[in-house]
Amino acid sequence: MDIRALIDKWELRGQRPRADYPEALRELINNGIEKVYLTEQRESKVALRDWINARIKKANLARPPEEALPDVSMRLVNRFLDQYERYYVLKRRYGARIAAQQLTMFGKGPECTRPLQRVEVDNTPLDVLVIDEATRLVLGRPWITAMIDRYSRMVVGFYVSFRKPSVQSVLRCFRHAMLPKTYMREKYPEIKGDWPCFGLIELIVCDNGLEFHAKDLEAACADIGTHLLYCQPRTPHLKGVIERFLKTLNYNFLHFVPGTTYSTYAKRLNYDSVAKAALTLGELQQMLHKWIVEVYGATYHRGINAAPLQRWSEGMESDPPEIAPDPQRLKVYLGQVETRQLDRNGVQLNNLQYTSVALQRIRGDKDSVEVTVRFDPDDLGVVHVLDPERKEYVVASCTTPDVANGLTIEQNTLITRKAKADYAALPLHDAKLAAKMELREFGESLMQTRISPKSRGKKQRSAVKEALRQHAEASPTIADPNPTLPSTETSFADFTASWLANQELSNYDVECRPMQTRESKE
């Protein structure tokens, strides 16, 4: 056997590219590729061909007819483009990150050996419209925050809300993931399957959304003993399990539900999502529970060669996770964190006041002390205050339990906002503003007419002189043949004081004070 028969001889395959193109034509084509195609404008190959042909026509004006350059075709343009490395082309047109994503091969990712060793979390809007239970009006697309166990590919918890992703939705999903789902039997008796996923999560993998960098989540993980791992920006493949699940949830389930919005307009076409919307939020949550437990959890997953529920059961037998803290402690750890001043009125939070005997012990004999407060956003009836000395949380109850018990933070915000709006609409509010303006104007007028202490003495002296002058002009002068003049300073002072006492000085800004006489030295 001739071993040369194993040579592939790729160079002999197909039509060989021509190498006898004029140098001027090669230069024009390469110039066009650099200036038109390999730019951030990302112009098309057709635009590149037209640019080259336009330059060829311009160059032919200065060349003899026998040396005219021929127009290029799309096939020739593609031949020249094939000589460039694909990474170089993608990098010039889209950037290094996109080029790496397009050409990098991704493996299976980290392997896990037990349940809850690595849990991935993310959120997305659901491709379905939800209506209000009472009015039957369309409310919009809700958001879902979900956690999935990488070992078993089983969903361990989720939270659905109309609010955009926030730390509250993440904490509620976190709590749902770690606690047993014992409520299902009573709340959803038609669901025959079990959802056995609960326990202490060792590691949570998330992206760099603001809701995952919140201090409340970091404090909760530190208290519980769960580690947080943030993926690099724009690297969804580092948590590909949750990304794939959210796509499966929309494509394999919600796109077949009445009122679906589909993922793109091209798929929706003439489907009227608003007219066909029929699910309330409660009905959607019921369907999600049933689909996760009885459909997704029982479907064969080729990534683990088993169904998620089957893999979870195997892991629980070989290496079960630790039990999460009891629900009451977990409720404290997963509450929102705020810093407040503790004074003789207790703690003020969300326009509510909280007091207890334990708070007095923390405050001691100080006027106020800064404390860390945790509260459950689903129930503002009580808060938990951290004792800085004992390093434990104490309970403080709201001074208005009939209002705060069972009140959510969203309801409290709406109530406060409505109360302010109702007060602003009352005539009392306008009357108060008018009264405050009148008081301000009255005060300003008093300041303008006020006489300073420095100028008061001068005005009094000038007023007395003017009164004496007017009195002298008004009184007739009678010559006394034997005038009796005051011989002493005391008699003249008495005369002046008696005269001033008899005058009408209401029109003068003066003060009449009894004059003190000085005894003569003689």
Secondary structure as UniProt FT lines:
FT   HELIX           3..6
FT   HELIX           10..12
FT   HELIX           23..32
FT   HELIX           33..37
FT   TURN            40..41
FT   HELIX           45..60
FT   TURN            61..62
FT   HELIX           65..67
FT   HELIX           74..81
FT   TURN            82..83
FT   HELIX           86..94
FT   HELIX           96..103
FT   TURN            115..116
FT   STRAND          119..125
FT   STRAND          130..131
FT   TURN            133..135
FT   STRAND          138..140
FT   STRAND          143..149
FT   TURN            150..152
FT   STRAND          155..161
FT   HELIX           167..178
FT   TURN            182..183
FT   HELIX           184..187
FT   TURN            189..190
FT   STRAND          203..206
FT   HELIX           210..212
FT   HELIX           215..224
FT   STRAND          227..230
FT   TURN            233..234
FT   HELIX           236..239
FT   HELIX           240..252
FT   HELIX           254..256
FT   TURN            258..259
FT   HELIX           265..268
FT   TURN            269..270
FT   HELIX           273..276
FT   STRAND          279..280
FT   HELIX           281..290
FT   HELIX           291..296
FT   TURN            297..298
FT   TURN            302..305
FT   HELIX           308..318
FT   HELIX           327..333
FT   STRAND          336..343
FT   TURN            344..345
FT   STRAND          346..349
FT   TURN            350..351
FT   STRAND          352..355
FT   HELIX           357..363
FT   TURN            364..365
FT   STRAND          369..376
FT   TURN            377..378
FT   STRAND          379..387
FT   TURN            388..391
FT   STRAND          392..398
FT   HELIX           401..404
FT   TURN            405..406
FT   HELIX           409..425
FT   HELIX           427..449
FT   HELIX           453..474
FT   HELIX           489..502
FT   TURN            506..507
//
